[in-house]
Amino acid sequence: MKKHLYLTIFAFAISSLSAQTKFAQLGQELPTANAYRTASGAPGHEYYQQKADYKMDIVLDDNKQRLDGFETITYTNNSPDRLDYLWLQLDQNLFEEHSDTKLIEIEKMENFKSVGDLRKRDFKYDGGFKIEQVTSTSGQALKYFINKTMLRIDLAKPLLPGQSISFQVKWWYNINDRMQVGGRSGYEYFDTDQNYLYTIAQFFPRMCVYNDVTGWQNKQFLGRGEFTLPFGDYQVNITVPADHIVGATGECQNYSSILTADQRKRFELAKKSDSPVLIVTQLEAEAAEKQHAQHTKTWTFKATNVRDFAFASSRKFIWDAQKQSVGNKDVLCMSYYPKEGNPLWERYSTKLVAHTIKTYSKYTIDYPYPVAISVHSKWIGMEYPMICFNGGRPEADGTYSEGEKYGMWGVIIHEVGHNFFPMIINSDERQWTWMDEGLNTFVQYLTEQEWERNYPSRRGPAYLIADYMRGDVSGISPIMTNSESIKQFGNNAYGKPATALNILRETIMGRELFDFAFKTYCQRWAFKHPTPADFFRTMEDASAVDLDWFWRGWFYTTEHVDIALSDVKWFELNTQNPDIEKAFLQQKDAQKDQFIGDQRNRTSIEQTVNEKDPKINDFYATRKVFEVDALDRVAYANFVANNDTALIDYLNANKQFYELSFENIGGLVMPLIIEVTFIDGSKKVERIPAEIWRIQEQNVSKVFVYDQPVLSFRLDPFLETADTDLDNNTWPRILQPSRYQMFKQQQTRENPMQRQQRLEQLQQGN
């Protein structure tokens, strides 16, 4: 007997653990809190980070499309560890002929749609860094070793805690043609005027991050996993053709000797203007396109407390700017673009920059830098501190499709938004793409909605991710997947985490709690290096909402949401009042379904035996079942006398009881949002927290009490949980039209603006 009891208890314990796996606390999934990172998600009292300062001289050769550089790096070891060597990133080595990026690419001939694709695949150029020297500041050669996209400097003596070291690197590389070989930066050649537009980044050997989580983050750069970098101060001298205009990270120190008197006046006017002011006009840019100056000028930029540096240079640039107030300071928002970007860019770019800086500051932290820049470059969207490169180009005649316009708006908002994630809230992009792309895409959605009402955002609303989440699981990765190993990169790293945060804000936590917690995370980790655990813990710590079940389901699994309203049962209380109850039974009897044989017998049998001879009918044949008699009334009177008035009133209130059963088909638990439509047409929304699934993960039920009968129930009526099957969400069952259908415009060679121009010409001709 004892043995049997033990086995029963043990089996119950195992069953209970199994039933609660979705609501188990995140334990081994998160690192143990310590002095560097607390259990609350905040930096600990011993948190540290390294500092890397750069002084650089850069020369851009517009004839050879070559960049030469000489840098002095001062690296400060703020860690408690001694460092025997230093690691630097050599991102340009991605373009070496035999780089791992090219070797590990999975290829099939069917993926090459044209000869052009094949030529691009086979295009070769002499890419990658050419390191000429690595020396101390006194000129003594330092021992170093290059491992693909990483360079190790072996120190003659260890760099101890609190110490700094300065060293110098001289290098050059051939700038990549983005139209031929792709890339996050490079050049675009304009054959019509034989000019180049340079968007230059990852152009110098950069220090890797060393921290308490990974030690040296020296994971090789393969293309997807972006850049993990320490903060520091920059002074950069950029030498370019004299007729080029340069925009860069930081503030220019020598506009007085670079710009014309008129341009300087316009620049000063722009600093005070609430709308864009042209500093370099289109006429000036077109004149410069024809000059092709052979002498040079040097632009000097300084930037404080940034993690990277990038710049753009071209004689084709039109340049405009305006101020945007954030907190107690003004940010100078600027755009650089060739004439090929107009009219879209002159009309929208800088206004979008200003709007993005303002809106992101509201949801995260006040934008801390003095400038924010958007640069136009075809087919690209890439971000760096204070500057980003964005696509969105109209047709040669200046017209554009609606899709081109929204594409441009979206990419500018997104890339400018990256100033916050990860340029300031500086997560490890090499490891976790979602921490910058996902969080940024979420705030991008909020910013788009404040730019234009009903803005058709690509990502953010829950229903937009449903198709991806219900797809073949073999093609889906958990969000918590390393950047280089993600399947369906856009959906996984951008769409799903952005959707998850939107669901947290709208459905799980509510806007007030979410916004406070999210802002707390941004404030805690501004200019620091957060990890996923720091984000998860802060969101819970600042809100008092246990979200472990949500992180586990949305971030650690590939389960999807498919919750079915599987059954509805309707109950009414027995009032004990014979007048009411027998009338109800009579009505129910009259409404019952009739057997087909009974229906046909009414006409096929002319007269039954008892209809011919009523004498054969006994008491039961003539009894009036639904008639209320004196005994019924006496019994009800006794019932009323023996019970309190409140009970009698409750029984007579005609309460309607509905037992709703739900089935978790997709595996991902979510709150139950139920829209109730009553018989009089009025509606009510019931919201049941996701914790209803904490004991039973597959099937749950809930009883609702109403004052009138219900006409219908609908689960997830506002499309807020990413439910992948709407057909099982209603009672009575209603087949829903697919909300995932994409109604695309008919693809023609002309966009709607061009068609309107033809129409106007036709009307003028008449």
For each residue, the residues with C-beta under 8 A, 3 or more apart:
1: 4 5
2: 5 6
3: 6 7
4: 1 7 8
5: 1 2 8 9
6: 2 3 9 10
7: 3 4 10 11
8: 4 5 11 12
9: 5 6 12 13
10: 6 7 13 14
11: 7 8 14 15
12: 8 9 15 16
13: 9 10 16 17
14: 10 11 17 18
15: 11 12 18 19
16: 12 13 19 20
17: 13 14 20 21
18: 14 15 21
19: 15 16 695 696 697
20: 16 17 23 24 694 695
21: 17 18 24 697
22: 549 552 553 669 693 694 697
23: 20 548 549 669 691 693 694
24: 20 21 27 548 552
25: 548
26: 29 30 536 548 551 552
27: 24 30
28:
29: 26 552 556
30: 26 27 533 536 537
31: 34 37 213 531 533
32:
33: 37 38 39 44
34: 31 37 44 212
35: 44 45 46 47
36: 43 44 46 47 48 212
37: 31 33 34 41 42 43 44 47 212 213 531 533 534
38: 33 41 42 43 44 537
39: 33 537
40: 537 538 541
41: 37 38 521 524 533 534 535 536 537 538 539 540 541
42: 37 38 524 534 538 541
43: 36 37 38 47 524 525 528
44: 33 34 35 36 37 38 47
45: 35
46: 35 36 80
47: 35 36 37 43 44 212 528
48: 36 78 79 80 211 212
49: 78 209 211 230 231 528 529
50: 75 76 77 78 79 207 209 210 211 230
51: 75 76 78 230 231 232
52: 73 74 75 76 206 207 229 230 231 232
53: 73 74 75 76 232 233 234
54: 71 72 73 74 204 232 233 234 235 236 309
55: 71 72 234 235 236
56: 69 70 71 72 204 234 235 236 237 309
57: 69 70 71 236 237 239
58: 67 68 69 203 204 236 237 238 239 311
59: 67 68 69 239 296
60: 67 198 200 238 239 240 241 244 313
61: 64 65 66 67 68
62: 65 196 240 241 244
63:
64: 61 174
65: 61 62 174 175 177 187 196
66: 61 172 173 174 175
67: 58 59 60 61 172 173 175 200 203
68: 58 59 61 171 172
69: 56 57 58 59 169 170 171 172 203 204
70: 56 57 168 169 170 171
71: 54 55 56 57 168 169 204 205
72: 54 55 56 137 166 167 168
73: 52 53 54 166 167 168 169 207
74: 52 53 54 164 165 166
75: 50 51 52 53 86 159 164 165 166 167 207
76: 50 51 52 53 163 164
77: 50 81 83 159 160 161 162 163 164 165 210
78: 48 49 50 51 161 162
79: 48 50 83 161 210 211 212
80: 46 48 161
81: 77 161 210
82: 158 159 160 161
83: 77 79 86 155 158 159 210
84: 154 155 158
85: 152 153 154 155
86: 75 83 152 153 155 159 165 207
87: 150 151 152 153 207 208 210 216 218
88: 150 151 152 153 169 205 206 207 208
89: 149 150 151 205 206 207 208 221 227 229
90: 93 128 129 131 146 148 149 150 151 205
91: 94 149 202 206 221 227
92: 95 127 128 129 173 202 203
93: 90 96 99 128 129 146 148 149 221
94: 91 99 101 127 128 149 183 221 222 223
95: 92 99 125 127 128 176 181 183
96: 93 99 127 128
97: 102 124 127
98: 102 103
99: 93 94 95 96 102 103 128 148 149
100: 103 104 148 220 222
101: 94 104 105 222 223
102: 97 98 99 105
103: 98 99 100
104: 100 101 222
105: 101 102
106:
107: 111 121
108: 111
109: 112
110:
111: 107 108 117
112: 109 117 118 121
113: 117
114: 117 118
115: 118 119
116: 119 120
117: 111 112 113 114 120 121
118: 112 114 115 121 122
119: 115 116 122 123
120: 116 117 123 180 181 182
121: 107 112 117 118
122: 118 119
123: 119 120 180 181
124: 97
125: 95 174 176 177 180 181
126: 174
127: 92 94 95 96 97 173 174 176 181
128: 90 92 93 94 95 96 99 173
129: 90 92 93 171 172 173 205
130: 171 172 173
131: 90 134 144 146 151 169 170 171 205
132: 170 171 172
133: 141 168 169 170
134: 131 141 142 144 151 153 167 168 169
135: 138 139 140 141 142 167 168
136: 139 140 142 166 167 168
137: 72 166 167 168
138: 135
139: 135 136
140: 135 136
141: 133 134 135
142: 134 135 136 153 154 155 156 167
143: 153 154
144: 131 134 151 152 153 154
145: 151 152 154
146: 90 93 131 150 151 152
147: 150 151 152 220
148: 90 93 99 100 220
149: 89 90 91 93 94 99 220 221
150: 87 88 89 90 146 147 208 218 220
151: 87 88 89 90 131 134 144 145 146 147 205
152: 85 86 87 88 144 145 146 147
153: 85 86 87 88 134 142 143 144 167
154: 84 85 142 143 144 145
155: 83 84 85 86 142 158 159 165
156: 142
157:
158: 82 83 84 155
159: 75 77 82 83 86 155 163 164 165
160: 77 82 163
161: 77 78 79 80 81 82
162: 77 78
163: 76 77 159 160
164: 74 75 76 77 159
165: 74 75 77 86 155 159
166: 72 73 74 75 136 137
167: 72 73 75 134 135 136 137 142 153
168: 70 71 72 73 133 134 135 136 137
169: 69 70 71 73 88 131 133 134 204 205
170: 69 70 131 132 133
171: 68 69 70 129 130 131 132 204 205
172: 66 67 68 69 129 130 132
173: 66 67 92 127 128 129 130 203
174: 64 65 66 125 126 127
175: 65 66 67 186 187 198 200
176: 95 125 127 180 181 182 183 185 186 187
177: 65 125 180 181 186 187 188 189
178: 181 182 183 185 186 187 188 199 377 378 379 380
179: 188 189 378 379
180: 120 123 125 176 177
181: 95 120 123 125 127 176 177 178 186
182: 120 176 178
183: 94 95 176 178 186
184: 201 202 380 382
185: 176 178 199 200 201 202 203 310 382 389
186: 175 176 177 178 181 183 198 199 200
187: 65 175 176 177 178 196 197 198 199
188: 177 178 179 196 197 199 377 378
189: 177 179 195 196
190: 193 194 195 196 197 316 338 340
191: 194
192:
193: 190 289 290 316
194: 190 191 292
195: 189 190 289 292 314 315 316
196: 62 65 187 188 189 190 314
197: 187 188 190 312 314 316 317 338 377
198: 60 175 186 187 312 313 314
199: 178 185 186 187 188 310 312 375 377 380 382 389
200: 60 67 175 185 186 203 310 311 312 313
201: 184 185 308 310 311 382 384 389
202: 91 92 184 185 206 227
203: 58 67 69 92 173 185 200 310
204: 54 56 58 69 71 169 171 309
205: 71 88 89 90 129 131 151 169 171
206: 52 88 89 91 202 227 229 308
207: 50 52 73 75 86 87 88 89 229 230 232
208: 87 88 89 150 216 217 218 228 229 230
209: 49 50 214 216 217 228 229 230 428 529
210: 50 77 79 81 83 87 215 216 217 230
211: 48 49 50 79 214 215 217 529
212: 34 36 37 47 48 79
213: 31 37 428 529 531
214: 209 211 217 428 431
215: 210 211
216: 87 208 209 210
217: 208 209 210 211 214 228 428 430 431
218: 87 150 208
219: 225 430 431
220: 100 147 148 149 150
221: 89 91 93 94 149 225 227 430
222: 94 100 101 104 225 484
223: 94 101
224: 433 483 484 486 489
225: 219 221 222 429 430 431 433 482 483 484
226: 429 430 433 436 483
227: 89 91 202 206 221 308 429 430
228: 208 209 217 428 429 430 431 529
229: 52 89 206 207 208 209 307 308 426
230: 49 50 51 52 207 208 209 210 307
231: 49 51 52 305 306 307 426 527
232: 51 52 53 54 207 305 306 307
233: 53 54 302 303 304 305 306
234: 53 54 55 56 249 250 301 302 303 306 309
235: 54 55 56 300 301 302
236: 54 55 56 57 58 248 249 250 300 301 302 303 309 311
237: 56 57 58 298 299 300
238: 58 60 246 248 298 299 300 301 311 313
239: 57 58 59 60 296 297 298 299
240: 60 62 244 246 296 297 298 299 313
241: 60 62 244 292 293 294 295 296 297 315
242: 293 295 296 297
243: 288 291 292 293 315
244: 60 62 240 241 297 313 314 315 317
245: 280 285 288 313 314 315 317 319 336
246: 238 240 252 299 311 312 313
247: 311 312 313 317 319 334 336 373 375 387
248: 236 238 252 299 301 309 310 311 312 387
249: 234 236 301 303 306 308 309 310 311 384 385 386 387
250: 234 236 301 302 303 304 306 309 370 371 386
251: 301 302 303 370 371
252: 246 248 255 258 299 300 301
253: 300 301 302
254: 257 258 298 299 300
255: 252 258 259 264 267
256: 259 264
257: 254
258: 252 254 255 297 299
259: 255 256 263 264 267 279
260: 263 264
261: 264 265
262: 265 266
263: 259 260 266 267 279 280
264: 255 256 259 260 261 267 268
265: 261 262 268 269
266: 262 263 269 270 277 278 279
267: 255 259 263 264 270 271 279 321
268: 264 265 271 272
269: 265 266 272 273 277
270: 266 267 273 276 277 279 320 321 322 323 332 334
271: 267 268 321 323 330 332
272: 268 269 323
273: 269 270 276 277 321 322 323
274: 322 323
275: 322 351
276: 270 273 320 321 322 335 346 350 351
277: 266 269 270 273 320 321 322
278: 266 281 282 318 319 320 346
279: 259 263 266 267 270 319 320 321
280: 245 263 284 285 317 318 319
281: 278 284 285 318
282: 278 285 286 318 339 342 346
283: 286 287
284: 280 281 287 288 318
285: 245 280 281 282 288 289 315 316 317 318 338 339
286: 282 283 289 290 339
287: 283 284 290 291
288: 243 245 284 285 291 315 316
289: 193 195 285 286 315 316
290: 193 286 287
291: 243 287 288 315
292: 194 195 241 243 315
293: 241 242 243 315
294: 241
295: 241 242
296: 59 239 240 241 242
297: 239 240 241 242 244 258
298: 237 238 239 240 254
299: 237 238 239 240 246 248 252 254 258
300: 235 236 237 238 252 253 254
301: 234 235 236 238 248 249 250 251 252 253 309 311
302: 233 234 235 236 250 251 253
303: 233 234 236 249 250 251 306 309 369 385 386
304: 233 250
305: 231 232 233 368 527
306: 231 232 233 234 249 250 303 309 369 385 386 423
307: 229 230 231 232 385 422 423 426
308: 201 206 227 229 249 384 385 423
309: 54 56 204 234 236 248 249 250 301 303 306 384 385
310: 185 199 200 201 203 248 249 384 385 387 389
311: 58 200 201 236 238 246 247 248 249 301 387
312: 197 198 199 200 246 247 248 317 336 375 377 387 389
313: 60 198 200 238 240 244 245 246 247
314: 195 196 197 198 244 245 317 336 338
315: 195 241 243 244 245 285 288 289 291 292 293
316: 190 193 195 197 285 288 289 338 339
317: 197 244 245 247 280 285 312 314 336 337 338
318: 278 280 281 282 284 285 336 337 338 339 341 342 345 346
319: 245 247 278 279 280 334 335 336
320: 270 276 277 278 279 334 335 346 349 350
321: 267 270 271 273 276 277 279 332 333 334 335 350
322: 270 273 274 275 276 277 332 333 350 351 354
323: 270 271 272 273 274 330 331 332 333 354
324: 330 331 333 353 354 357 358 372
325: 329 330 331 358
326: 329 330 331 357 358 361 366 367
327: 361 366
328:
329: 325 326 366
330: 271 323 324 325 326
331: 323 324 325 326 354 357 367 369 370 371 372
332: 270 271 321 322 323 370 371 372
333: 321 322 323 324 350 353 354 357 371 372 373
334: 247 270 319 320 321 350 353 371 372 373 374
335: 276 319 320 321 345 349 350 353 373 374 375 376
336: 245 247 312 314 317 318 319 373 374 375 376
337: 317 318 341 342 345 346 349 375 376
338: 190 197 285 314 316 317 318 341 376
339: 282 285 286 316 318 342
340: 190 376 393 394 396
341: 318 337 338 344 345 346 349 376 392 393 394
342: 282 318 337 339 345 346 347 394 398
343: 346 347 394 398
344: 341 347 348 349 392 393 394 400 404 405 408
345: 318 335 337 341 342 348 349 376 392 408
346: 276 278 282 318 320 337 341 342 343 349
347: 342 343 344 351
348: 344 345 351 352 405 408 409 412
349: 320 335 337 341 344 345 346 352 353 374 376 390 408 412
350: 276 320 321 322 333 334 335 353 354 374
351: 275 276 322 347 348 354 355
352: 348 349 355 356 374 409 412 413 416 451
353: 324 333 334 335 349 350 356 357 372 373 374 412 416
354: 322 323 324 331 333 350 351 357 358 372
355: 351 352 358 359 413 447 450 451
356: 352 353 359 360 372 412 413 416 417 447
357: 324 326 331 333 353 354 360 361 367 372 416 419
358: 324 325 326 354 355 361 362
359: 355 356 362 363 443 446 447 450
360: 356 357 363 364 367 416 417 419 420 443 447
361: 326 327 357 358 364 365 366 367
362: 358 359
363: 359 360 443 446 515 518 519 522
364: 360 361 420 425 443 518 519 522
365: 361 368 420 424 519 522 523 526
366: 326 327 329 361
367: 326 331 357 360 361 372 419 420
368: 305 365 424 526
369: 303 306 331 372 385 386 419
370: 250 251 331 332 386
371: 250 251 331 332 333 334 386
372: 324 331 332 333 334 353 354 356 357 367 369 386 416 419
373: 247 333 334 335 336 353 386 387 388
374: 334 335 336 349 350 352 353 388 390 412 415 416
375: 199 247 312 335 336 337 387 388 389 390
376: 335 336 337 338 340 341 345 349 389 390 391 392 393
377: 178 188 197 199 312 380 389 390 391
378: 178 179 188 391 393
379: 178 179 391
380: 178 184 199 377 389 390 391
381: 388 389 390 391 411 414 415
382: 184 185 199 201 388 389 415
383: 388 389 415 416 418 419 423
384: 201 249 308 309 310 387 388 423
385: 249 303 306 307 308 309 310 369 419 423
386: 249 250 303 306 369 370 371 372 373 419 423
387: 247 248 249 310 311 312 373 375 384
388: 373 374 375 381 382 383 384 412 415 416 418 419
389: 185 199 201 310 312 375 376 377 380 381 382 383 415
390: 349 374 375 376 377 380 381 408 411 412 415
391: 376 377 378 379 380 381 407 408 411
392: 341 344 345 376 404 405 407 408 409 411 412
393: 340 341 344 376 378 404
394: 340 341 342 343 344 398 399 400 404
395: 398 399 400 751 754
396: 340
397: 754
398: 342 343 394 395
399: 394 395 751 753 754 757
400: 344 394 395 404 405 751 753
401: 404 405 745 751 752 753
402: 405 406 745 751 752
403: 406 407 745
404: 344 392 393 394 400 401 407 408 751
405: 344 348 392 400 401 402 408 409
406: 402 403 409 410 455 456
407: 391 392 403 404 410 411
408: 344 345 348 349 390 391 392 404 405 411 412
409: 348 352 392 405 406 412 413 448 451
410: 406 407 413 414 444 448 457 458
411: 381 390 391 392 407 408 414 415
412: 348 349 352 353 356 374 388 390 392 408 409 415 416
413: 352 355 356 409 410 416 417 444 447 448 451
414: 381 410 411 417 418 440 441 444
415: 374 381 382 383 388 389 390 411 412 418
416: 352 353 356 357 360 372 374 383 388 412 413 419
417: 356 360 413 414 420 421 440 443 444 447
418: 383 388 414 415 421 422 423 436 440
419: 357 360 367 369 372 383 385 386 388 416 423 424
420: 360 364 365 367 417 423 424 425 440 443 522
421: 417 418 424 425 427 435 436 437 439 440 443
422: 307 418 425 426 427 429 435 436
423: 306 307 308 383 384 385 386 418 419 420 426
424: 365 368 419 420 421 526 527
425: 364 420 421 422 439 521 522 525 526 528 530
426: 229 231 307 422 423 525 527 528 529 530
427: 421 422 432 435 436 529 530 531
428: 209 213 214 217 228 431 432 435 529 531
429: 225 226 227 228 422 432 433 435 436 483
430: 217 219 221 225 226 227 228 483
431: 214 217 219 225 228 428 482 483
432: 427 428 429 435 436 480 482 483 531 532
433: 224 225 226 429 436 437 438 483 486 489 493
434: 437 438 439 479 480 492 493 494 496 497
435: 421 422 427 428 429 432 438 439 530 532 535
436: 226 418 421 422 427 429 432 433 439 440
437: 421 433 434 440 441 493 494 497
438: 433 434 435 441 442 479 493 494 496 497 498 500 501
439: 421 425 434 435 436 442 443 497 498 501
440: 414 417 418 420 421 436 437 443 444
441: 414 437 438 444 445 459 460 494 495 497 498
442: 438 439 445 446 460 497 498 501 502
443: 359 360 363 364 417 420 421 439 440 446 447
444: 410 413 414 417 440 441 447 448 457 459 460 498
445: 441 442 448 449 457 459 460 461 498 502
446: 359 363 442 443 449 450 460
447: 355 356 359 360 413 417 443 444 450 451
448: 409 410 413 444 445 451 452 455 457 460
449: 445 446 452 453 455 457
450: 355 359 446 447
451: 352 355 409 413 447 448 455
452: 448 449 455
453: 449
454:
455: 406 448 449 451 452
456: 406
457: 410 444 445 448 449 460 461 464
458: 410 464 495
459: 441 444 445 464 465 494 495 498 499
460: 441 442 444 445 446 448 457 464 498 499 502
461: 445 457 464 499 502 719
462: 465 466 499 502 503 719 720 721 722
463: 466 719 722 739 740
464: 457 458 459 460 461 495 499
465: 459 462 468 469 491 495 496 499 722
466: 462 463 469 470 560 561 722 723 724 740
467: 470 471 724 740
468: 465 471 476 488 491 495 496
469: 465 466 476 496 560 561 666 722 724
470: 466 467 560 562 666 724 725
471: 467 468 475 476
472: 475 476
473: 476 558
474:
475: 471 472 487 488
476: 468 469 471 472 473 487 488 492 558
477: 481 485 486 487 488 492 558
478: 481 555 556 557 558
479: 434 438 492 493 496 497 500 554 555 556
480: 432 434 532 555 556
481: 477 478 485 486 492
482: 225 431 432 485 486
483: 224 225 226 429 430 431 432 433 486 493
484: 222 224 225
485: 477 481 482
486: 224 433 477 481 482 483 489 492 493
487: 475 476 477 492
488: 468 475 476 477 491 492
489: 224 433 486 492 493 494
490: 493 494 495
491: 465 468 488 494 495 496
492: 434 476 477 479 481 486 487 488 489 495 496
493: 433 434 437 438 479 483 486 489 490 496 497
494: 434 437 438 441 459 489 490 491 497 498
495: 441 458 459 464 465 468 490 491 492 498 499
496: 434 438 465 468 469 479 491 492 493 499 500 554
497: 434 437 438 439 441 442 479 493 494 500 501 555
498: 438 439 441 442 444 445 459 460 494 495 501 502
499: 459 460 461 462 464 465 495 496 502 503 722
500: 438 479 496 497 503 504 550 554 555
501: 438 439 442 497 498 504 505 514 518
502: 442 445 460 461 462 498 499 505 506
503: 462 499 500 506 507 508 670 720 721 722
504: 500 501 507 508 509 514 539 547 550
505: 501 502 508 509 510 511 514 515 518
506: 502 503 510 511 720
507: 503 504 670 671 673 720 721
508: 503 504 505 545 547 550 671 690
509: 504 505 513 514 517 543 545 547
510: 505 506 513 514
511: 505 506 514 515
512: 515 516
513: 509 510 516 517 543 545
514: 501 504 505 509 510 511 517 518 543
515: 363 505 511 512 518 519
516: 512 513 519 520 542 543
517: 509 513 514 520 521 538 539 540 541 542 543
518: 363 364 501 505 514 515 521 522 539
519: 363 364 365 515 516 522 523
520: 516 517 523 524 538 541 542
521: 41 425 517 518 524 525 530 534 535 538 539 542
522: 363 364 365 420 425 518 519 525 526
523: 365 519 520 526
524: 41 42 43 520 521 528 530 534 538
525: 43 425 426 521 522 528 529 530 534 538
526: 365 368 424 425 522 523
527: 231 305 424 426
528: 43 47 49 425 426 524 525
529: 49 209 211 213 228 426 427 428 525
530: 425 426 427 435 521 524 525 534 535
531: 31 37 213 427 428 432 534 535
532: 432 435 480 535 536 555
533: 30 31 37 41 536 537
534: 37 41 42 521 524 525 530 531 537 538
535: 41 435 521 530 531 532 538 539
536: 26 30 41 532 533 539 540 547 548 551
537: 30 38 39 40 41 533 534 540 541
538: 40 41 42 517 520 521 524 525 534 535 541 542
539: 41 504 517 518 521 535 536 542 543 545 547
540: 41 517 536 537 543 544 545 546 547 548
541: 40 41 42 517 520 537 538
542: 516 517 520 521 538 539
543: 509 513 514 516 517 539 540 547
544: 540
545: 508 509 513 539 540
546: 540 549
547: 504 508 509 536 539 540 543 550 551
548: 23 24 25 26 536 540 551 552
549: 22 23 546 552 553 669 690 691 694
550: 500 504 508 547 553 554 690
551: 26 536 547 548 554 555 556
552: 22 24 26 29 548 549 555 556 557
553: 22 549 550 556 557 559 667 668 669
554: 479 496 500 550 551 557 668
555: 478 479 480 497 500 532 551 552
556: 29 478 479 480 551 552 553
557: 478 552 553 554 667 668
558: 473 476 477 478
559: 553 666 667 668
560: 466 469 470 666 667 668 722 724
561: 466 469 666 668 670 721 722 723 724
562: 470 664 665 666 723 724 725 728
563: 662 663 664 665 666 670 672 715 716 721 723 729
564: 662 663 665 715 725 728 729
565: 568 660 661 662 674 713 715 728 729 730 731
566: 661 662 663 699 728
567: 659 660 661
568: 565 658 659 660 661 713 731
569: 658 659 661
570: 656 657 658 709 710
571: 656 657 658 659
572: 584 654 655 656 657
573: 650 651 655 657
574: 581 651
575: 580 581 651 652
576: 581 636 639 651
577: 580 581 636 651 652
578: 581 582 628 632 633 635 636
579: 582 583 628
580: 575 577 583 584 652
581: 574 575 576 577 578 584 585
582: 578 579 585 586 625 626 627 628 632
583: 579 580 586 587 626
584: 572 580 581 587 588
585: 581 582 588 589 625 626
586: 582 583 589 590 626
587: 583 584 590 591
588: 584 585 591 592
589: 585 586 592 626
590: 586 587
591: 587 588
592: 588 589
593:
594: 598 599
595: 598 599
596: 599 600
597: 600 601
598: 594 595 601 602
599: 594 595 596 602
600: 596 597 603 604
601: 597 598 604 605
602: 598 599 605
603: 600
604: 600 601
605: 601 602 608
606:
607: 611 612
608: 605 611 612
609: 612 613 616
610: 613 614 616 617 621
611: 607 608 614
612: 607 608 609
613: 609 610 616
614: 610 611 617
615:
616: 609 610 613
617: 610 614 621 622
618: 621 622
619: 622 623
620: 623
621: 610 617 618
622: 617 618 619
623: 619 620
624: 627
625: 582 585
626: 582 583 585 586 589
627: 582 624
628: 578 579 582 632 633
629: 632 633
630: 633 634
631: 634 635
632: 578 582 628 629 635 636
633: 578 628 629 630 636 637
634: 630 631 637 638
635: 578 631 632 638 639
636: 576 577 578 632 633 639 640
637: 633 634 640 641
638: 634 635 641 642
639: 576 635 636 642 643
640: 636 637 643 648
641: 637 638
642: 638 639
643: 639 640 647 648
644: 647 648
645: 648 649
646: 649 650
647: 643 644 650 651
648: 640 643 644 645 651 652
649: 645 646 652 653
650: 573 646 647 653 655
651: 573 574 575 576 577 647 648
652: 575 577 580 648 649
653: 649 650 707
654: 572 707 708
655: 572 573 650 705 706 707
656: 570 571 572 705 706 707 708 709 710
657: 570 571 572 573 703 704 705
658: 568 569 570 571 703 704 705 706 710 713
659: 567 568 569 571 701 702 703
660: 565 567 568 674 701 702 703 704 713 731
661: 565 566 567 568 569 699 700 701
662: 563 564 565 566 672 699 700 701 702 715
663: 563 564 566 698 699
664: 562 563 667 668 669 693 697 698 699 700
665: 562 563 564 725 728
666: 469 470 559 560 561 562 563 724
667: 553 557 559 560 664
668: 553 554 557 559 560 561 664
669: 22 23 549 553 664 690 693 697
670: 503 507 561 563 690 721 723
671: 507 508 687 688 689 690 721
672: 563 662 686 687 688 692 702 715
673: 507 685 686 687 688 715 716 717 718 720 721
674: 565 660 685 686 687 688 713 714 715 717
675: 683 684 685 713 714 717
676: 683 684 685 686 704 706 710 712 713
677: 681 682 683 710 711 712 713 714
678: 681 682 683 684 706 708 709 710 711
679: 708 709 710 711
680: 708
681: 677 678 711
682: 677 678
683: 675 676 677 678
684: 675 676 678 706
685: 673 674 675 676 717
686: 672 673 674 676 704
687: 671 672 673 674
688: 671 672 673 674 692 702
689: 671 692
690: 508 549 550 669 670 671 693
691: 23 549 694
692: 672 688 689 700 702
693: 22 23 664 669 690 696 697 700
694: 20 22 23 549 691
695: 19 20
696: 19 693 699 700
697: 19 21 22 664 669 693
698: 663 664
699: 566 661 662 663 664 696
700: 661 662 664 692 693 696
701: 659 660 661 662
702: 659 660 662 672 688 692
703: 657 658 659 660
704: 657 658 660 676 686
705: 655 656 657 658
706: 655 656 658 676 678 684 709 710
707: 653 654 655 656
708: 654 656 678 679 680
709: 570 656 678 679 706
710: 570 656 658 676 677 678 679 706 713
711: 677 678 679 681
712: 676 677 730 731 732 734
713: 565 568 658 660 674 675 676 677 710 730 731
714: 674 675 677 717 729 730
715: 563 564 565 662 672 673 674 723 729 730
716: 563 673 719 720 721 723 726 729
717: 673 674 675 685 714
718: 673
719: 461 462 463 716 723 739
720: 462 503 506 507 673 716
721: 462 503 507 561 563 670 671 673 716
722: 462 463 465 466 469 499 503 560 561
723: 466 561 562 563 670 715 716 719 726 729
724: 466 467 469 470 560 561 562 666
725: 470 562 564 665 728 729
726: 716 723 729 730 736 739
727: 730 733 735 736
728: 562 564 565 566 665 725 733
729: 563 564 565 714 715 716 723 725 726 736
730: 565 712 713 714 715 726 727 733 734 736
731: 565 568 660 712 713
732: 712
733: 727 728 730
734: 712 730
735: 727
736: 726 727 729 730 739
737: 741
738: 741
739: 463 719 726 736
740: 463 466 467
741: 737 738
742:
743:
744: 747
745: 401 402 403 752
746:
747: 744
748:
749:
750: 754 755 758
751: 395 399 400 401 402 404 754 755
752: 401 402 745 755 756
753: 399 400 401 756 757
754: 395 397 399 750 751 757 758
755: 750 751 752 758 759
756: 752 753 759 760
757: 399 753 754 760 761
758: 750 754 755 761 762
759: 755 756 762 763
760: 756 757 763 764
761: 757 758 764 765
762: 758 759 765 766
763: 759 760 766
764: 760 761
765: 761 762
766: 762 763
